[in-house]
């Protein structure tokens, strides 16, 4: 026994736990979010790992203020 449930992913923007489905058999939920090319490039330069669906949706809708890299 490994001592607990598998560790989930942590969003580098908000610090919240989430499951990144990039390696799942079905498409990851993030594929439902449309990001502009500029925003996607900014996210790729500021974050080394995936963001949670809540942060991606907020950024895509423009309801989130621009933030610098790193957890909040």
Phi, psi and omega per residue, in radians:
X1 nan 2.502 -3.039
X2 -1.608 -0.136 3.083
X3 1.633 0.465 3.077
X4 2.488 3.057 3.138
X5 -1.199 2.783 3.121
X6 -1.055 2.551 -3.133
X7 -1.282 2.339 3.101
X8 -1.549 3.120 3.090
X9 -1.470 2.731 3.089
X10 -2.107 2.241 3.139
X11 -1.218 2.177 -3.130
X12 -1.242 -0.235 -3.135
X13 -1.530 -0.841 -3.058
X14 -1.913 -0.265 -3.133
X15 1.464 0.034 -3.122
X16 -1.389 2.659 3.097
X17 -1.398 2.525 3.090
X18 -2.799 2.994 3.086
X19 -1.944 2.072 3.040
X20 -1.468 2.152 -3.085
X21 -1.717 0.347 -3.081
X22 -1.012 -0.564 -3.116
X23 -1.768 0.120 3.105
X24 -1.320 2.845 3.122
X25 -1.160 -0.663 3.125
X26 -1.566 2.772 3.094
X27 -1.045 2.518 3.105
X28 -1.145 2.590 3.131
X29 -1.037 -0.438 -3.118
X30 -1.155 -0.304 3.128
X31 -1.223 -0.172 3.103
X32 -1.508 -0.123 -3.114
X33 -1.742 2.258 3.116
X34 -1.749 2.128 3.136
X35 -2.021 2.483 3.079
X36 -1.186 2.757 3.125
X37 -1.047 -0.689 3.135
X38 -1.136 -0.770 3.140
X39 -1.160 -0.736 3.115
X40 -1.060 -0.750 3.106
X41 -1.104 -0.709 3.113
X42 -1.104 -0.776 3.133
X43 -1.106 -0.738 3.127
X44 -1.107 -0.571 3.141
X45 -1.414 -0.409 -3.095
X46 -1.686 -0.387 -3.049
X47 -2.278 2.393 -3.128
X48 -1.575 -0.179 -3.130
X49 -2.410 3.077 -3.079
X50 -1.166 2.618 3.023
X51 -1.721 2.746 3.124
X52 -1.236 2.817 -3.107
X53 -1.075 -0.650 3.126
X54 -1.078 -0.781 3.120
X55 -1.171 -0.745 3.123
X56 -1.069 -0.749 -3.139
X57 -1.139 -0.717 3.123
X58 -1.120 -0.752 3.122
X59 -1.152 -0.715 -3.134
X60 -1.130 -0.614 -3.116
X61 -1.427 -0.175 -3.138
X62 1.405 0.116 -3.098
X63 -1.460 -0.151 -3.133
X64 -1.790 2.412 3.083
X65 -1.224 2.568 3.094
X66 -1.135 2.385 -3.125
X67 -2.249 2.767 3.074
X68 -1.439 2.898 3.132
X69 -1.067 2.618 3.074
X70 1.970 2.698 -3.141
X71 -1.130 2.647 -3.135
X72 -1.490 nan nan
